[in-house]
Amino acid sequence: MAFLGNNAVNRINLHFGIEAFAQMGGTVFFLAFLLHAGVPIPVALASQAAIHVARFAIRPVVLPLARRIGLRRVVVIGALAMAPQYPLLAEVHGIGPALAILCVATAIGDVLYWPAYHAYFAAVGDAEHRGHQIAAREALVALIGIVAPLAVGWSLVTAGPRWTFAAVGLIQVLAALPLLGAPNVSVLDSAPGALRAARFGTLLQGLDGWFCACYYFVWQVGLFVALHRSLTAYGGAMAVAALVGAVSGLFLGRAIDLGHARRAVILAFAVTATVVGLRALSLGSPWLAVTANALGALVTALEVPVLMTATYNLAKASPCPLRFHIATEGGWDLGCFCGCLAAAALAAVGVSLSVAILLALPGILLTAVLLWRHYPQGLTARA
């Protein structure tokens, strides 16, 4: 298992595993809890859109900070800055100032963390083992995802949102610990051609942002409503999905590293399109919705390695991985903003959420075509 020989990657994957508890125990409940707290569906989706446009606007602050202190330290700061969003979520009771504060705090934490995290992972990872390393990360996330939603769903009902989300915030803080002994990565003062090198990655991530808006965020709303707005049932559905996807991605990551990336693209996006259609059809039936949600774990296990192997290897080969990911994260935010806003508008005029979920299909098709053309035929599938 040569892909486990990189200590820096092992550390950041361990960090991300702890972070995943906060993500799977807090972030996946974000929209569901807003609805539980009395926020209407269109406003909840518009709030998600507002977070992404705010992230896009404040992202330029990341570069000068990283140039001064290095990527690892920015990842640590970002991980800590993400913690306040969870206790703030507990203070939302319908539309009001607390919701606006939550959106701003979430945007600040996310924008400090995600570009630096992706750039750091790209910089310290190995191109020849990239698929394995991503798949190992996703498998760890999936395992944690079995426990976290069950624990948080139960705690929300028994202990209440304040204690529950305070605990999630503490776990988010603890996620920074594995990074304390990891190597730092410096950022160049200037990197001519960095933005040009990021054009293809930005397009890919923009399409993925649109897809995620429809496939993840709209679906979370639809699933919660289909389960009669039960927080415990919603947490159970997320745990079942994590169980299904716990080991799936390891096989696809190996296929990418062995040079079968084009076959992986076909498999990943064929499964993704099928699950999107099933999700759109399932909203009237709780059991069918739970099944569609469980099958969605296969999409994560299949789609993330083919997309992110290309993205990370392009970033590592670029003049500056951080500048690359600042650009690509900006593309993702714009795509996600447009998708969430479109879904909010459709919900506001009474259109079924199924229609908004189906809007993911154009993004799937275009991404599949681009990745098919990107990955070469032959023995290697490296960017």
C-alpha positions as YAML, in Angstrom:
chain: A
units: angstrom
residues:
- id: 1
  name: MET
  ca: [0.00, 0.00, 0.00]
- id: 2
  name: ALA
  ca: [2.44, 2.60, -1.24]
- id: 3
  name: PHE
  ca: [-0.27, 5.27, -1.21]
- id: 4
  name: LEU
  ca: [-0.23, 5.11, 2.62]
- id: 5
  name: GLY
  ca: [3.48, 5.93, 2.76]
- id: 6
  name: ASN
  ca: [2.99, 9.70, 2.57]
- id: 7
  name: ASN
  ca: [2.88, 10.98, 6.15]
- id: 8
  name: ALA
  ca: [1.59, 14.43, 5.20]
- id: 9
  name: VAL
  ca: [-1.34, 12.91, 3.29]
- id: 10
  name: ASN
  ca: [-2.06, 10.54, 6.17]
- id: 11
  name: ARG
  ca: [-2.16, 13.47, 8.57]
- id: 12
  name: ILE
  ca: [-4.47, 15.57, 6.43]
- id: 13
  name: ASN
  ca: [-6.73, 12.57, 5.82]
- id: 14
  name: LEU
  ca: [-6.91, 11.97, 9.57]
- id: 15
  name: HIS
  ca: [-7.71, 15.66, 10.02]
- id: 16
  name: PHE
  ca: [-10.42, 15.39, 7.38]
- id: 17
  name: GLY
  ca: [-11.85, 12.32, 9.06]
- id: 18
  name: ILE
  ca: [-12.39, 14.26, 12.30]
- id: 19
  name: GLU
  ca: [-13.65, 17.21, 10.29]
- id: 20
  name: ALA
  ca: [-16.08, 14.81, 8.61]
- id: 21
  name: PHE
  ca: [-17.81, 14.20, 11.94]
- id: 22
  name: ALA
  ca: [-18.60, 17.90, 12.11]
- id: 23
  name: GLN
  ca: [-19.60, 17.92, 8.44]
- id: 24
  name: MET
  ca: [-21.76, 14.79, 8.63]
- id: 25
  name: GLY
  ca: [-23.12, 15.70, 12.04]
- id: 26
  name: GLY
  ca: [-23.57, 19.42, 11.52]
- id: 27
  name: THR
  ca: [-23.40, 20.56, 7.92]
- id: 28
  name: VAL
  ca: [-25.73, 17.87, 6.57]
- id: 29
  name: PHE
  ca: [-28.30, 19.06, 9.12]
- id: 30
  name: PHE
  ca: [-27.87, 22.72, 8.09]
- id: 31
  name: LEU
  ca: [-30.85, 23.03, 5.74]
- id: 32
  name: ALA
  ca: [-32.93, 20.45, 7.61]
- id: 33
  name: PHE
  ca: [-32.52, 22.37, 10.87]
- id: 34
  name: LEU
  ca: [-33.39, 25.66, 9.17]
- id: 35
  name: LEU
  ca: [-36.67, 24.11, 8.04]
- id: 36
  name: HIS
  ca: [-37.17, 22.64, 11.53]
- id: 37
  name: ALA
  ca: [-36.62, 26.14, 12.95]
- id: 38
  name: GLY
  ca: [-39.38, 27.62, 10.79]
- id: 39
  name: VAL
  ca: [-37.43, 28.95, 7.80]
- id: 40
  name: PRO
  ca: [-39.50, 28.49, 4.59]
- id: 41
  name: ILE
  ca: [-38.01, 26.28, 1.86]
- id: 42
  name: PRO
  ca: [-37.34, 29.11, -0.64]
- id: 43
  name: VAL
  ca: [-35.61, 31.19, 2.05]
- id: 44
  name: ALA
  ca: [-33.51, 28.24, 3.22]
- id: 45
  name: LEU
  ca: [-32.28, 27.63, -0.33]
- id: 46
  name: ALA
  ca: [-31.73, 31.36, -0.87]
- id: 47
  name: SER
  ca: [-29.68, 31.44, 2.35]
- id: 48
  name: GLN
  ca: [-27.46, 28.69, 0.96]
- id: 49
  name: ALA
  ca: [-27.06, 30.74, -2.21]
- id: 50
  name: ALA
  ca: [-26.16, 33.82, -0.13]
- id: 51
  name: ILE
  ca: [-23.40, 31.87, 1.63]
- id: 52
  name: HIS
  ca: [-21.81, 31.03, -1.71]
- id: 53
  name: VAL
  ca: [-21.93, 34.52, -3.12]
- id: 54
  name: ALA
  ca: [-20.40, 35.81, 0.14]
- id: 55
  name: ARG
  ca: [-17.65, 33.20, -0.12]
- id: 56
  name: PHE
  ca: [-16.93, 34.34, -3.66]
- id: 57
  name: ALA
  ca: [-16.72, 37.97, -2.57]
- id: 58
  name: ILE
  ca: [-14.31, 37.52, 0.35]
- id: 59
  name: ARG
  ca: [-12.07, 34.78, -1.11]
- id: 60
  name: PRO
  ca: [-9.26, 37.20, -2.18]
- id: 61
  name: VAL
  ca: [-8.21, 37.56, 1.49]
- id: 62
  name: VAL
  ca: [-6.89, 33.98, 1.47]
- id: 63
  name: LEU
  ca: [-3.91, 34.59, -0.83]
- id: 64
  name: PRO
  ca: [-2.08, 37.32, 1.16]
- id: 65
  name: LEU
  ca: [-2.67, 35.40, 4.40]
- id: 66
  name: ALA
  ca: [-1.24, 32.19, 2.92]
- id: 67
  name: ARG
  ca: [1.75, 34.01, 1.43]
- id: 68
  name: ARG
  ca: [2.56, 35.28, 4.90]
- id: 69
  name: ILE
  ca: [2.09, 32.15, 7.03]
- id: 70
  name: GLY
  ca: [1.94, 29.15, 4.63]
- id: 71
  name: LEU
  ca: [-0.81, 26.76, 3.60]
- id: 72
  name: ARG
  ca: [-0.85, 24.45, 6.60]
- id: 73
  name: ARG
  ca: [-1.41, 27.29, 9.03]
- id: 74
  name: VAL
  ca: [-4.26, 28.67, 6.91]
- id: 75
  name: VAL
  ca: [-5.90, 25.23, 6.91]
- id: 76
  name: VAL
  ca: [-5.64, 25.19, 10.71]
- id: 77
  name: ILE
  ca: [-7.07, 28.70, 11.02]
- id: 78
  name: GLY
  ca: [-9.85, 27.81, 8.59]
- id: 79
  name: ALA
  ca: [-10.72, 24.65, 10.53]
- id: 80
  name: LEU
  ca: [-11.03, 26.71, 13.71]
- id: 81
  name: ALA
  ca: [-13.01, 29.44, 11.94]
- id: 82
  name: MET
  ca: [-15.60, 26.90, 10.79]
- id: 83
  name: ALA
  ca: [-16.49, 25.93, 14.35]
- id: 84
  name: PRO
  ca: [-18.73, 28.92, 15.30]
- id: 85
  name: GLN
  ca: [-21.26, 28.20, 12.55]
- id: 86
  name: TYR
  ca: [-22.60, 25.18, 14.44]
- id: 87
  name: PRO
  ca: [-23.60, 26.85, 17.73]
- id: 88
  name: LEU
  ca: [-24.90, 29.80, 15.68]
- id: 89
  name: LEU
  ca: [-27.16, 27.40, 13.79]
- id: 90
  name: ALA
  ca: [-28.87, 26.52, 17.08]
- id: 91
  name: GLU
  ca: [-29.87, 30.17, 17.55]
- id: 92
  name: VAL
  ca: [-31.91, 30.42, 14.35]
- id: 93
  name: HIS
  ca: [-35.66, 30.62, 14.94]
- id: 94
  name: GLY
  ca: [-37.12, 31.55, 11.59]
- id: 95
  name: ILE
  ca: [-36.19, 34.51, 9.40]
- id: 96
  name: GLY
  ca: [-34.24, 37.15, 11.31]
- id: 97
  name: PRO
  ca: [-30.82, 38.55, 12.27]
- id: 98
  name: ALA
  ca: [-29.59, 35.18, 13.57]
- id: 99
  name: LEU
  ca: [-30.00, 33.67, 10.12]
- id: 100
  name: ALA
  ca: [-28.03, 36.52, 8.53]
- id: 101
  name: ILE
  ca: [-25.23, 36.20, 11.10]
- id: 102
  name: LEU
  ca: [-25.11, 32.45, 10.51]
- id: 103
  name: CYS
  ca: [-24.72, 32.93, 6.76]
- id: 104
  name: VAL
  ca: [-21.86, 35.41, 7.19]
- id: 105
  name: ALA
  ca: [-20.03, 33.27, 9.77]
- id: 106
  name: THR
  ca: [-20.39, 30.18, 7.59]
- id: 107
  name: ALA
  ca: [-19.03, 32.01, 4.56]
- id: 108
  name: ILE
  ca: [-15.98, 33.30, 6.47]
- id: 109
  name: GLY
  ca: [-15.07, 29.89, 7.89]
- id: 110
  name: ASP
  ca: [-15.60, 28.10, 4.57]
- id: 111
  name: VAL
  ca: [-13.59, 30.58, 2.52]
- id: 112
  name: LEU
  ca: [-10.60, 30.38, 4.84]
- id: 113
  name: TYR
  ca: [-10.66, 26.60, 4.97]
- id: 114
  name: TRP
  ca: [-11.61, 25.05, 1.63]
- id: 115
  name: PRO
  ca: [-9.20, 26.67, -0.88]
- id: 116
  name: ALA
  ca: [-6.28, 26.17, 1.51]
- id: 117
  name: TYR
  ca: [-7.30, 22.58, 2.27]
- id: 118
  name: HIS
  ca: [-7.57, 21.62, -1.40]
- id: 119
  name: ALA
  ca: [-4.31, 23.39, -2.26]
- id: 120
  name: TYR
  ca: [-2.50, 21.68, 0.61]
- id: 121
  name: PHE
  ca: [-3.84, 18.25, -0.33]
- id: 122
  name: ALA
  ca: [-2.83, 18.85, -3.94]
- id: 123
  name: ALA
  ca: [0.66, 20.01, -2.97]
- id: 124
  name: VAL
  ca: [1.57, 17.20, -0.56]
- id: 125
  name: GLY
  ca: [-0.15, 14.34, -2.41]
- id: 126
  name: ASP
  ca: [1.37, 12.04, -5.04]
- id: 127
  name: ALA
  ca: [0.09, 12.18, -8.62]
- id: 128
  name: GLU
  ca: [0.72, 8.47, -9.14]
- id: 129
  name: HIS
  ca: [-1.32, 7.54, -6.06]
- id: 130
  name: ARG
  ca: [-3.87, 10.34, -6.20]
- id: 131
  name: GLY
  ca: [-6.90, 8.15, -6.85]
- id: 132
  name: HIS
  ca: [-6.01, 5.85, -3.95]
- id: 133
  name: GLN
  ca: [-5.35, 8.76, -1.59]
- id: 134
  name: ILE
  ca: [-8.65, 10.45, -2.40]
- id: 135
  name: ALA
  ca: [-10.54, 7.18, -2.17]
- id: 136
  name: ALA
  ca: [-8.98, 6.40, 1.23]
- id: 137
  name: ARG
  ca: [-10.11, 9.82, 2.43]
- id: 138
  name: GLU
  ca: [-13.63, 9.28, 1.14]
- id: 139
  name: ALA
  ca: [-13.82, 5.80, 2.69]
- id: 140
  name: LEU
  ca: [-12.83, 7.24, 6.09]
- id: 141
  name: VAL
  ca: [-15.44, 9.97, 5.68]
- id: 142
  name: ALA
  ca: [-18.06, 7.37, 4.81]
- id: 143
  name: LEU
  ca: [-17.28, 5.30, 7.92]
- id: 144
  name: ILE
  ca: [-17.58, 8.34, 10.15]
- id: 145
  name: GLY
  ca: [-20.73, 9.28, 8.28]
- id: 146
  name: ILE
  ca: [-22.40, 6.14, 9.60]
- id: 147
  name: VAL
  ca: [-22.06, 7.28, 13.22]
- id: 148
  name: ALA
  ca: [-22.26, 11.09, 13.06]
- id: 149
  name: PRO
  ca: [-25.79, 11.60, 11.64]
- id: 150
  name: LEU
  ca: [-27.26, 9.02, 14.03]
- id: 151
  name: ALA
  ca: [-25.55, 10.60, 17.02]
- id: 152
  name: VAL
  ca: [-26.49, 14.15, 16.10]
- id: 153
  name: GLY
  ca: [-30.08, 13.29, 15.13]
- id: 154
  name: TRP
  ca: [-30.57, 11.53, 18.47]
- id: 155
  name: SER
  ca: [-28.88, 14.35, 20.39]
- id: 156
  name: LEU
  ca: [-30.98, 17.06, 18.74]
- id: 157
  name: VAL
  ca: [-34.12, 15.38, 20.03]
- id: 158
  name: THR
  ca: [-32.83, 14.44, 23.50]
- id: 159
  name: ALA
  ca: [-30.30, 17.13, 24.45]
- id: 160
  name: GLY
  ca: [-31.52, 19.96, 22.23]
- id: 161
  name: PRO
  ca: [-29.82, 21.98, 19.51]
- id: 162
  name: ARG
  ca: [-27.62, 24.18, 21.69]
- id: 163
  name: TRP
  ca: [-25.78, 21.33, 23.43]
- id: 164
  name: THR
  ca: [-25.67, 19.27, 20.24]
- id: 165
  name: PHE
  ca: [-24.25, 21.90, 17.95]
- id: 166
  name: ALA
  ca: [-21.84, 23.13, 20.65]
- id: 167
  name: ALA
  ca: [-20.42, 19.59, 20.74]
- id: 168
  name: VAL
  ca: [-20.17, 19.53, 16.94]
- id: 169
  name: GLY
  ca: [-18.29, 22.82, 17.07]
- id: 170
  name: LEU
  ca: [-15.84, 21.37, 19.60]
- id: 171
  name: ILE
  ca: [-15.17, 18.39, 17.32]
- id: 172
  name: GLN
  ca: [-14.52, 20.83, 14.50]
- id: 173
  name: VAL
  ca: [-11.86, 22.51, 16.68]
- id: 174
  name: LEU
  ca: [-10.25, 19.15, 17.49]
- id: 175
  name: ALA
  ca: [-9.91, 18.44, 13.77]
- id: 176
  name: ALA
  ca: [-6.99, 20.87, 13.66]
- id: 177
  name: LEU
  ca: [-4.81, 18.70, 15.95]
- id: 178
  name: PRO
  ca: [-3.44, 16.19, 13.36]
- id: 179
  name: LEU
  ca: [-2.16, 19.08, 11.27]
- id: 180
  name: LEU
  ca: [0.06, 20.51, 13.99]
- id: 181
  name: GLY
  ca: [2.95, 18.20, 13.11]
- id: 182
  name: ALA
  ca: [2.43, 18.25, 9.36]
- id: 183
  name: PRO
  ca: [4.87, 20.07, 7.03]
- id: 184
  name: ASN
  ca: [4.04, 23.60, 5.98]
- id: 185
  name: VAL
  ca: [3.80, 24.54, 2.29]
- id: 186
  name: SER
  ca: [4.91, 28.01, 1.25]
- id: 187
  name: VAL
  ca: [3.06, 30.10, -1.32]
- id: 188
  name: LEU
  ca: [4.94, 32.01, -4.00]
- id: 189
  name: ASP
  ca: [4.79, 35.80, -3.98]
- id: 190
  name: SER
  ca: [3.99, 35.69, -7.68]
- id: 191
  name: ALA
  ca: [3.03, 32.89, -10.04]
- id: 192
  name: PRO
  ca: [2.72, 33.99, -13.68]
- id: 193
  name: GLY
  ca: [0.23, 31.88, -15.58]
- id: 194
  name: ALA
  ca: [-1.51, 30.53, -12.47]
- id: 195
  name: LEU
  ca: [-4.98, 31.75, -13.42]
- id: 196
  name: ARG
  ca: [-4.57, 30.56, -16.99]
- id: 197
  name: ALA
  ca: [-3.61, 27.12, -15.70]
- id: 198
  name: ALA
  ca: [-6.80, 27.05, -13.63]
- id: 199
  name: ARG
  ca: [-9.27, 27.68, -16.47]
- id: 200
  name: PHE
  ca: [-10.17, 24.04, -17.10]
- id: 201
  name: GLY
  ca: [-10.37, 23.26, -13.38]
- id: 202
  name: THR
  ca: [-12.58, 26.31, -12.81]
- id: 203
  name: LEU
  ca: [-14.98, 25.15, -15.51]
- id: 204
  name: LEU
  ca: [-15.10, 21.66, -14.00]
- id: 205
  name: GLN
  ca: [-15.75, 23.02, -10.52]
- id: 206
  name: GLY
  ca: [-18.36, 25.48, -11.76]
- id: 207
  name: LEU
  ca: [-20.32, 22.60, -13.28]
- id: 208
  name: ASP
  ca: [-19.82, 20.60, -10.09]
- id: 209
  name: GLY
  ca: [-21.14, 23.52, -8.04]
- id: 210
  name: TRP
  ca: [-24.35, 23.57, -10.09]
- id: 211
  name: PHE
  ca: [-24.62, 19.78, -9.72]
- id: 212
  name: CYS
  ca: [-24.07, 19.93, -5.94]
- id: 213
  name: ALA
  ca: [-26.71, 22.63, -5.52]
- id: 214
  name: CYS
  ca: [-29.35, 20.44, -7.16]
- id: 215
  name: TYR
  ca: [-28.12, 17.03, -6.10]
- id: 216
  name: TYR
  ca: [-27.08, 17.68, -2.49]
- id: 217
  name: PHE
  ca: [-28.69, 20.86, -1.17]
- id: 218
  name: VAL
  ca: [-32.09, 20.60, -2.86]
- id: 219
  name: TRP
  ca: [-32.13, 16.90, -2.09]
- id: 220
  name: GLN
  ca: [-31.46, 17.50, 1.62]
- id: 221
  name: VAL
  ca: [-34.54, 19.72, 1.72]
- id: 222
  name: GLY
  ca: [-36.61, 17.20, -0.23]
- id: 223
  name: LEU
  ca: [-35.48, 14.24, 1.90]
- id: 224
  name: PHE
  ca: [-36.26, 16.05, 5.16]
- id: 225
  name: VAL
  ca: [-39.74, 16.93, 3.92]
- id: 226
  name: ALA
  ca: [-40.30, 13.38, 2.60]
- id: 227
  name: LEU
  ca: [-39.41, 12.01, 6.06]
- id: 228
  name: HIS
  ca: [-42.12, 14.21, 7.61]
- id: 229
  name: ARG
  ca: [-39.54, 16.65, 8.97]
- id: 230
  name: SER
  ca: [-38.17, 14.16, 11.49]
- id: 231
  name: LEU
  ca: [-34.59, 14.94, 12.53]
- id: 232
  name: THR
  ca: [-33.96, 11.40, 13.80]
- id: 233
  name: ALA
  ca: [-35.30, 9.79, 10.62]
- id: 234
  name: TYR
  ca: [-33.23, 12.20, 8.55]
- id: 235
  name: GLY
  ca: [-30.08, 11.31, 10.53]
- id: 236
  name: GLY
  ca: [-30.84, 7.62, 10.12]
- id: 237
  name: ALA
  ca: [-31.21, 8.00, 6.36]
- id: 238
  name: MET
  ca: [-27.83, 9.71, 6.16]
- id: 239
  name: ALA
  ca: [-26.22, 6.94, 8.23]
- id: 240
  name: VAL
  ca: [-27.63, 4.22, 5.96]
- id: 241
  name: ALA
  ca: [-26.22, 6.06, 2.94]
- id: 242
  name: ALA
  ca: [-22.78, 6.27, 4.56]
- id: 243
  name: LEU
  ca: [-22.85, 2.53, 5.27]
- id: 244
  name: VAL
  ca: [-23.51, 1.79, 1.59]
- id: 245
  name: GLY
  ca: [-20.63, 3.99, 0.44]
- id: 246
  name: ALA
  ca: [-18.04, 3.06, 3.07]
- id: 247
  name: VAL
  ca: [-15.79, 0.96, 0.82]
- id: 248
  name: SER
  ca: [-17.01, 1.63, -2.73]
- id: 249
  name: GLY
  ca: [-14.59, 4.40, -3.62]
- id: 250
  name: LEU
  ca: [-11.43, 2.42, -2.87]
- id: 251
  name: PHE
  ca: [-11.98, 0.26, -5.95]
- id: 252
  name: LEU
  ca: [-12.54, 3.22, -8.27]
- id: 253
  name: GLY
  ca: [-9.52, 5.10, -6.93]
- id: 254
  name: ARG
  ca: [-7.35, 2.10, -7.74]
- id: 255
  name: ALA
  ca: [-8.86, 1.94, -11.25]
- id: 256
  name: ILE
  ca: [-7.90, 5.57, -11.88]
- id: 257
  name: ASP
  ca: [-4.32, 5.03, -10.74]
- id: 258
  name: LEU
  ca: [-4.01, 1.93, -12.94]
- id: 259
  name: GLY
  ca: [-5.06, 3.87, -16.01]
- id: 260
  name: HIS
  ca: [-8.76, 3.05, -16.32]
- id: 261
  name: ALA
  ca: [-9.96, 6.60, -15.75]
- id: 262
  name: ARG
  ca: [-12.17, 6.77, -18.84]
- id: 263
  name: ARG
  ca: [-14.07, 3.67, -17.77]
- id: 264
  name: ALA
  ca: [-14.33, 5.18, -14.29]
- id: 265
  name: VAL
  ca: [-15.84, 8.35, -15.79]
- id: 266
  name: ILE
  ca: [-18.47, 6.37, -17.68]
- id: 267
  name: LEU
  ca: [-19.38, 4.30, -14.63]
- id: 268
  name: ALA
  ca: [-19.43, 7.26, -12.24]
- id: 269
  name: PHE
  ca: [-21.64, 9.51, -14.30]
- id: 270
  name: ALA
  ca: [-23.98, 6.76, -15.52]
- id: 271
  name: VAL
  ca: [-24.65, 5.87, -11.88]
- id: 272
  name: THR
  ca: [-24.96, 9.55, -10.97]
- id: 273
  name: ALA
  ca: [-27.56, 10.27, -13.67]
- id: 274
  name: THR
  ca: [-29.55, 7.21, -12.62]
- id: 275
  name: VAL
  ca: [-29.57, 8.23, -8.96]
- id: 276
  name: VAL
  ca: [-30.60, 11.79, -9.85]
- id: 277
  name: GLY
  ca: [-33.61, 10.42, -11.70]
- id: 278
  name: LEU
  ca: [-34.50, 8.13, -8.81]
- id: 279
  name: ARG
  ca: [-34.24, 10.96, -6.31]
- id: 280
  name: ALA
  ca: [-36.54, 13.13, -8.40]
- id: 281
  name: LEU
  ca: [-39.14, 10.33, -8.47]
- id: 282
  name: SER
  ca: [-38.86, 9.40, -4.78]
- id: 283
  name: LEU
  ca: [-40.03, 12.51, -2.93]
- id: 284
  name: GLY
  ca: [-43.58, 11.25, -2.46]
- id: 285
  name: SER
  ca: [-42.48, 8.08, -0.66]
- id: 286
  name: PRO
  ca: [-40.36, 8.06, 2.53]
- id: 287
  name: TRP
  ca: [-39.00, 4.55, 1.91]
- id: 288
  name: LEU
  ca: [-38.17, 5.23, -1.71]
- id: 289
  name: ALA
  ca: [-36.49, 8.48, -0.64]
- id: 290
  name: VAL
  ca: [-34.36, 6.60, 1.92]
- id: 291
  name: THR
  ca: [-33.37, 4.13, -0.79]
- id: 292
  name: ALA
  ca: [-32.48, 6.91, -3.22]
- id: 293
  name: ASN
  ca: [-30.45, 8.60, -0.50]
- id: 294
  name: ALA
  ca: [-28.56, 5.36, 0.23]
- id: 295
  name: LEU
  ca: [-27.73, 4.88, -3.44]
- id: 296
  name: GLY
  ca: [-26.42, 8.43, -3.44]
- id: 297
  name: ALA
  ca: [-23.44, 7.17, -1.43]
- id: 298
  name: LEU
  ca: [-22.32, 5.34, -4.56]
- id: 299
  name: VAL
  ca: [-22.31, 8.66, -6.41]
- id: 300
  name: THR
  ca: [-19.94, 10.18, -3.85]
- id: 301
  name: ALA
  ca: [-17.69, 7.13, -3.94]
- id: 302
  name: LEU
  ca: [-17.61, 7.09, -7.76]
- id: 303
  name: GLU
  ca: [-17.81, 10.73, -8.79]
- id: 304
  name: VAL
  ca: [-15.44, 12.36, -6.30]
- id: 305
  name: PRO
  ca: [-12.32, 10.34, -7.26]
- id: 306
  name: VAL
  ca: [-12.70, 10.91, -11.02]
- id: 307
  name: LEU
  ca: [-13.35, 14.63, -10.58]
- id: 308
  name: MET
  ca: [-10.86, 15.40, -7.85]
- id: 309
  name: THR
  ca: [-8.01, 13.26, -9.22]
- id: 310
  name: ALA
  ca: [-8.04, 15.49, -12.29]
- id: 311
  name: THR
  ca: [-8.46, 18.67, -10.22]
- id: 312
  name: TYR
  ca: [-5.70, 17.93, -7.68]
- id: 313
  name: ASN
  ca: [-3.20, 16.80, -10.30]
- id: 314
  name: LEU
  ca: [-3.85, 19.90, -12.39]
- id: 315
  name: ALA
  ca: [-3.34, 22.00, -9.26]
- id: 316
  name: LYS
  ca: [-0.06, 20.28, -8.38]
- id: 317
  name: ALA
  ca: [1.20, 20.85, -11.94]
- id: 318
  name: SER
  ca: [0.13, 24.51, -11.96]
- id: 319
  name: PRO
  ca: [2.45, 27.42, -11.02]
- id: 320
  name: CYS
  ca: [0.62, 27.77, -7.67]
- id: 321
  name: PRO
  ca: [-1.80, 25.21, -6.17]
- id: 322
  name: LEU
  ca: [-3.40, 27.83, -3.89]
- id: 323
  name: ARG
  ca: [-4.10, 30.30, -6.69]
- id: 324
  name: PHE
  ca: [-5.44, 27.37, -8.70]
- id: 325
  name: HIS
  ca: [-7.88, 26.43, -5.96]
- id: 326
  name: ILE
  ca: [-8.89, 30.00, -5.22]
- id: 327
  name: ALA
  ca: [-9.98, 30.19, -8.86]
- id: 328
  name: THR
  ca: [-11.65, 26.78, -8.93]
- id: 329
  name: GLU
  ca: [-13.43, 27.33, -5.61]
- id: 330
  name: GLY
  ca: [-14.70, 30.60, -7.03]
- id: 331
  name: GLY
  ca: [-16.11, 28.70, -9.99]
- id: 332
  name: TRP
  ca: [-17.73, 26.19, -7.64]
- id: 333
  name: ASP
  ca: [-19.34, 28.97, -5.60]
- id: 334
  name: LEU
  ca: [-20.77, 30.64, -8.69]
- id: 335
  name: GLY
  ca: [-22.18, 27.36, -9.96]
- id: 336
  name: CYS
  ca: [-23.65, 26.51, -6.57]
- id: 337
  name: PHE
  ca: [-25.05, 30.02, -6.13]
- id: 338
  name: CYS
  ca: [-26.85, 29.81, -9.49]
- id: 339
  name: GLY
  ca: [-28.20, 26.33, -8.75]
- id: 340
  name: CYS
  ca: [-29.47, 27.23, -5.26]
- id: 341
  name: LEU
  ca: [-31.01, 30.47, -6.48]
- id: 342
  name: ALA
  ca: [-32.76, 28.69, -9.36]
- id: 343
  name: ALA
  ca: [-34.11, 26.08, -6.94]
- id: 344
  name: ALA
  ca: [-35.27, 28.78, -4.50]
- id: 345
  name: ALA
  ca: [-37.09, 30.60, -7.31]
- id: 346
  name: LEU
  ca: [-38.81, 27.41, -8.44]
- id: 347
  name: ALA
  ca: [-39.85, 26.59, -4.87]
- id: 348
  name: ALA
  ca: [-41.16, 30.12, -4.36]
- id: 349
  name: VAL
  ca: [-43.63, 29.73, -7.25]
- id: 350
  name: GLY
  ca: [-44.72, 26.28, -6.14]
- id: 351
  name: VAL
  ca: [-42.75, 24.08, -8.53]
- id: 352
  name: SER
  ca: [-41.92, 20.63, -7.14]
- id: 353
  name: LEU
  ca: [-38.44, 20.09, -5.74]
- id: 354
  name: SER
  ca: [-38.19, 17.14, -8.14]
- id: 355
  name: VAL
  ca: [-37.76, 19.59, -11.01]
- id: 356
  name: ALA
  ca: [-34.89, 21.35, -9.26]
- id: 357
  name: ILE
  ca: [-33.20, 17.99, -8.58]
- id: 358
  name: LEU
  ca: [-33.41, 17.10, -12.29]
- id: 359
  name: LEU
  ca: [-31.57, 20.33, -13.11]
- id: 360
  name: ALA
  ca: [-28.42, 18.46, -12.00]
- id: 361
  name: LEU
  ca: [-28.48, 16.41, -15.22]
- id: 362
  name: PRO
  ca: [-26.99, 19.03, -17.59]
- id: 363
  name: GLY
  ca: [-24.09, 19.52, -15.19]
- id: 364
  name: ILE
  ca: [-23.51, 15.76, -15.08]
- id: 365
  name: LEU
  ca: [-23.44, 15.44, -18.86]
- id: 366
  name: LEU
  ca: [-21.05, 18.33, -19.44]
- id: 367
  name: THR
  ca: [-18.69, 17.24, -16.65]
- id: 368
  name: ALA
  ca: [-18.57, 13.69, -18.00]
- id: 369
  name: VAL
  ca: [-17.70, 14.94, -21.49]
- id: 370
  name: LEU
  ca: [-14.94, 17.21, -20.18]
- id: 371
  name: LEU
  ca: [-13.39, 14.50, -17.98]
- id: 372
  name: TRP
  ca: [-13.57, 11.93, -20.80]
- id: 373
  name: ARG
  ca: [-11.60, 14.29, -23.01]
- id: 374
  name: HIS
  ca: [-9.18, 15.17, -20.20]
- id: 375
  name: TYR
  ca: [-8.12, 11.67, -19.19]
- id: 376
  name: PRO
  ca: [-5.78, 10.07, -21.75]
- id: 377
  name: GLN
  ca: [-6.01, 6.54, -23.02]
- id: 378
  name: GLY
  ca: [-3.23, 4.14, -22.14]
- id: 379
  name: LEU
  ca: [-1.51, 3.03, -18.99]
- id: 380
  name: THR
  ca: [-1.69, 6.25, -17.02]
- id: 381
  name: ALA
  ca: [-4.48, 8.59, -16.11]
- id: 382
  name: ARG
  ca: [-2.50, 11.43, -14.60]
- id: 383
  name: ALA
  ca: [-3.16, 15.06, -15.33]
...
